[in-house]
Amino acid sequence: MQNFEIIFYKTDKGEIPVKDFLDSLNDRMRAKMLLSVRIVRENGYQARMPYSEELEDGIFELRAKVGTDISRVLYFFVVGRKIVLTNGFIKKTQKTPRTEIERAKRYRADYFRREEH
């Protein structure tokens, strides 16, 4: 089966939030998160817990844990076997922060608005 293409969302100012987040992680956490990225790239919609989970409205989260540290990267699917990684954060509570989900939705809307032109 063909792998999905992984795309890092880029703002109209050229910033790449998920790359900045990945660069901020320590080596072990970054390696764990990149494993989760590889699993979703290879399995797409079939990727499940403990690596991936749908949150709401087509926004998914990739999961990585090292000891008690938990990190998440949010993403969405695009027709044509593409996955767009939007933003990442260190999880400090049980629930994914609403602000992070809303940020991913804004980035998705911006991505589609700019891709149509």
N, C-alpha and C positions, 0 to 999 in steps of 0.2 A: 504494500500500500504506500502511496505517495505521502510524504510528510507535509504538514502544514507549514506555510511560510510565517516566520515570526517578524513582526514589524514593531519598532519602537515609535510610539506616538511622538510627533514633533510639533511644538507650538508654532504659531505664525512668526514668533520671534527667534525661532531656531533652537529653543530649549528642548531637551529630551528628559522629561522628569524621571522616567523609570531608569534610564542610564545613570543619572545622578544618584538615584537611590541605590542602585546596585553597586556603584563605585563607593558609596559610603559604608557598605557592609564590611565586616571583618572577613577574612579569607574563608573560614569554615562556613559562615552563614551564606556568603556569596556562592560557594560551591553547592550548598544544599539547594539554594534558590535556582541556580542554573540547572540542577538535576530536575527540578520541577518543571522548568521551562522545556527541557528536552522531552520529558514525558508528555507534556501537552502538545508539543510539536509533533511527536510521533503518534499520539492517540487522539488528538483533537477532541471532539465532543464526547468520546468514550473515556477520557481521563476523569478519574473520580478520586474520592478521599483515599489516602490522606494528602494527595497532591493538589487536587483542584475541587472547587465546589461552586455551584451557581449561587449568587447572592440574590439578585432580583433584576428583572427587566433586561435580561441578556448580559448582565455584568457578572463576571466570574472572578474568583480569586485563586491565585496560586499560593501554596502554603509551604513554609519552611520553618523548621524548628531545630535549634541547637541548644541543648540544656533547657533552661527556662526561657530563653529568648525566642520570640516568635516574630517572623516577618511575613508580610503579605505583598503580593503584586496583583493589581487588578487588571483585567483584560476583557476583550470582547472579540467575537468572531466576525469576519467579513466574508461575503460570498467569494468563492474562488480559492478556498482552502487557505485563508489568511487569518492570523491571530494578531491583534494589536494590543501590545502591553502599554498601559496608560500611566500608572502611578504606583508607588510602593510606600510602605510605612511599617514601622515597628508596632506590633500589636501589644497594647497594654491592658486591654479589657476583654471580657468574654465576647462582646459583640463588636462587629466591624463598625468603626465610627461612620456615622451618617455622612459626615463631611467628606470622607474619602470616597464613598460610593457616589455622592453627588459630583465630586471632582471627576471621577471616571466617566460619568454620564455627560458632563460638559465637554470633556476631551473627545468622547465619541461623537457628539453632535458636531463639534468643530471639525473633526476628521472627515466626516461625511460631507459637511458643507464645503470644505476645501477640495475634497476628492472629486466632487461633481463638476468642478470648473476646470 
